[in-house]
Amino acid sequence: MRIKLSVILLFSIFFIGAPLITNAQKKSDKLKIVNGAFKNKYYKGVWHISKDRAYKLLSENGEAYNLVIKGEKLQKTGSAIAFVGGALIGYSLGSAAAGAEDPRWFVAGIGGGLALLSLPIYSTGKKKVQMGVEVYNEGLKTAYIPQKRFIDKVSIVGTETGIGLRATF
C-alpha cells in the first residue's frame, strides 16, 4: 500500500508540478547583456548563450531585434574609427621616438580627433543594444502565453479494487 501511494505521489508531482515549474522558469528568464572590451556577451537567466541564439530570441520581437542590430553596427563603427585614430597617434609617437625630424604632429591631432569622435558613436551603440534587450524583456512580460501542456487533466480515482491515477491527454 505504501509503495502504491509513493508511486501515485511521484507521478502526480511529475505530471502536475513539472509543467508548472518549467513555465515559471521560462517566464522569469530574462535576456541580459554584458558589454565586454571586444564583444558583447549574452545571458538567458544565469546561462551564457551564443550571439546567434540571442539573435534568434530577439528576432521574436522585431523592434528589439532592430535596435540590437543597429546598436552593434554603431559599436563596430565606433571601434573601427577608434582603431584608426589610435594607429595615427601611434604612427606619430613612433616616428618621434625613432628620432624623426618632423614627426607629423598634425597626423596625431587627426588621430586624436578620430578617437574622440568614436566615443559618442560607440556609446550610442551600447545604449541601443541595451534598449533592445530591455524592449525584448518587456515584451516577455506582456506577451507571455503559456505553452499547451502535454496532459490536459490528472485526477485520482477510486474503484472497487483500489485507487488509481487517471491522466487525460
Secondary structure by P-SEA (a helix, b strand, c coil): caaaaaaaaaaaaaaccaaaaaaaaaaabbbbbbbcccbbbbbcccccccaaaaaaaacccaaaaaaaaaaaaaaaaaaaaaaaaaaaaaaaaaaaaacccccaaaaaaaaaaaaaaaaaaaaaaaaaaaaaaaaaaaaaacccccccccccbbbbbbcccbbbbbbcc
